[in-house]
Amino acid sequence: MAYLITMVDPEGVPVFLGETEWQAHILKHHPEMAAFRSDIERIVLVPDTRHRDPDNERVYLHYGQIEEPRRLHPKLAYLLVVIKYVNAPERGFQRTGFVSSAYFLKDLKRRGVPL
C-alpha cells in the first residue's frame, strides 16, 4: 500500500494517510480537501481536541480549527480528521492509525469520550 503521509499522533502511535483513502474516499466525497492535506497532517500531530468515537472505540476524532483567511466558507471553521486504529499485521501487530476521512464542520461536535 502506498502512503501519502506518515505521521505520529500525540500518543506516539504511527498514523498513515493512504493513497487509496485519499483518492477513493476523501477526495471523491470531499473534493475541497485537496488544498488542505497539510492541515490533515497538522491536526493528526497536534489536534485542538481529540475524542474517541462513541460508537467505535477504535476510532478517534481529531478536530482542528482552520484560520479565517483559509476557510472555504466563513462558517466552516473546523476540520475533522477521522482515524481508525488497528493492530496492523503488516506492522507486527503494532497499534497503528489510518486516516479514514476528513471534512469540514461548522463547530466542534465533541462527540464521544474526550482524550
C-alpha positions as a printed Julia matrix, in Angstrom:
115×3 Matrix{Float64}:
   0.0    0.0    0.0
   1.27   3.48  -0.87
   1.16   6.11   1.84
   0.99   9.83   1.09
   1.72  10.94   4.63
   3.28   9.17   7.6
   2.66  10.89  10.93
   2.75  10.25  14.68
  -0.24  11.11  16.85
   0.02  12.78  20.3
   0.39   9.33  21.94
   3.33   8.41  19.69
   1.29   5.99  17.56
   2.14   5.93  13.84
  -0.69   7.19  11.62
  -0.84   6.85   7.84
  -2.83   8.52   5.09
  -3.0    6.03   2.22
  -3.21   6.91  -1.46
  -6.41   4.84  -1.8
  -8.18   6.55   1.1
  -7.1    9.96  -0.17
  -8.26   9.42  -3.76
 -11.17   6.96  -3.46
 -12.79   8.3   -0.32
 -11.66  11.71   0.89
 -11.31  13.5   -2.45
 -14.22  11.61  -4.03
 -16.63  12.67  -1.28
 -14.91  15.89  -0.16
 -13.01  17.31  -3.17
 -12.46  20.6   -1.33
  -9.93  18.76   0.87
  -7.32  18.77  -1.92
  -5.89  22.08  -0.7
  -5.87  21.01   2.97
  -3.62  17.94   3.07
  -1.03  19.74   5.22
  -3.82  20.66   7.66
  -4.75  16.99   7.97
  -1.16  16.25   8.95
  -1.1   19.13  11.47
  -4.37  18.03  13.07
  -3.2   14.43  13.43
   0.04  15.59  15.06
  -1.37  18.36  17.26
  -5.19  18.41  17.34
  -7.07  21.18  19.09
  -9.13  18.44  20.73
  -9.48  14.65  20.4
 -12.37  12.34  21.19
 -12.95   8.62  20.99
 -15.95   7.84  18.79
 -18.97   6.85  20.92
 -19.89   4.04  18.52
 -16.45   2.54  17.9
 -13.64   2.63  20.46
 -11.03   2.09  17.71
 -11.99   5.37  16.0
 -10.62   8.69  17.19
 -11.87  12.09  16.1
  -9.21  14.8   15.8
 -10.5   18.37  15.49
  -8.55  21.4   14.36
  -9.51  24.97  13.65
  -8.82  26.49  10.24
  -7.77  30.13  10.29
 -10.35  32.5    8.81
  -8.47  33.62   5.68
  -8.12  29.96   4.58
 -11.69  28.81   5.25
 -13.77  27.77   2.27
 -16.78  29.4    3.9
 -16.84  31.68   6.97
 -18.95  29.19   8.91
 -16.75  26.13   8.19
 -14.28  26.76  10.97
 -13.15  23.23  11.89
 -11.58  20.29  10.13
 -12.35  16.82  11.46
  -9.84  14.04  10.78
 -11.17  10.54  11.48
  -8.52   7.97  12.41
  -9.16   4.25  12.79
  -6.67   2.37  14.97
  -5.89  -1.3   14.41
  -3.2   -3.78  15.37
  -1.79  -3.97  11.86
  -0.37  -7.38  10.83
   1.91  -5.69   8.29
   3.44  -3.73  11.19
   3.95  -6.7   13.52
   0.52  -6.19  15.12
   1.67  -2.81  16.45
  -1.12  -0.32  17.15
  -1.37   1.79  14.03
  -3.74   4.53  12.87
  -5.12   5.06   9.39
  -6.88   8.25   8.31
 -10.29   7.14   7.05
 -11.93  10.51   6.41
 -11.52  14.26   6.7
 -14.09  17.01   6.24
 -15.16  20.45   7.44
 -17.57  21.27  10.25
 -19.28  24.47  11.38
 -18.46  23.82  15.01
 -16.96  21.22  17.31
 -19.36  18.31  17.67
 -17.44  16.97  20.66
 -18.93  13.52  20.24
 -17.6   10.68  22.32
 -15.09  10.48  25.12
 -12.57  13.35  25.35
  -8.93  12.21  25.35
